[in-house]
Amino acid sequence: MNLVKVATGLYWLEIPEKNLYLMCGCPMDSIKHLMNKGIIRSLERDDCYMESGPNAILLSDLSVQNGYFCNLAEFPILHMMYKQGMALPGHPGNTGEKPRLIGTSGQVEAQKSYIFRGNYGLASREEFREAGCGPEEVELMWQLKMKFSFGKILAPEELIDTSLVNGEAVELRPGVFLKRKKLNIYSLTYKDETVEIDLNLNEDETYEAPYELKAGRIKRQYFSLIHV
């Protein structure tokens, strides 16, 4: 068991024999940081393209640190569902396991609602009508929605598994225990080994971008669009 710092406020912990691939922290661009470190990579299984990656996320206790959002779990969860295949019918990555959110009750519930909207957008015919769609457009949009959601809108609880860590240690996998020690500090124990996970930022720290924009001279034009 090894805890690897991926970027500021973002860590990676894996226990392959327990099928636990835990992303600790979930700031902006987490998936890009994991790709840059080679943790996420392309795979082929049963002639299907897929990617490796996390199957669980430990959320920050705080929504914001030093002016930046801490918990942006939508894209990592969508990566698990579609890039890893957890939510795709007939995909080798769909083993019945669901993406897992881990953290305090308030943070987990907020992320579940946020991810539900990120995955589905408008989630009923009534919501399409309230958005101003006419009867024919509602039916057309709903048919399209059903096609891309595989025939059914799933409740947040059907999309995501959760582990709430409020007081006592929680068993994430048989023999793997996570305990919240204090604000944003957790300990994970497996066999005779324990690692501490600190998701707090120092006062002078911010979440970093997954790329660096180098300085360059730009030729001036009367009117131009510049793509960096």
Secondary structure, DSSP 8 states (H G I E B T S, - for coil): -EEEEEETTEEEEEEGGGTEEEEE-B-TTHHHHHHHTTSS-EEEETTEEEE---SEEE--S-SEETTEESB--HHHHHIIIIIS-TTSTT-TT-SS---EEEE-HHHHHHHHHHHHHHHHSS-SHHHHHHTT--HHHHHHHHHHHHHHTTT----HHHH-EEEE-SSS-EEEETTEEEEEEETTEEEEEETTEEEEEE----TT-----SS----------SS-----
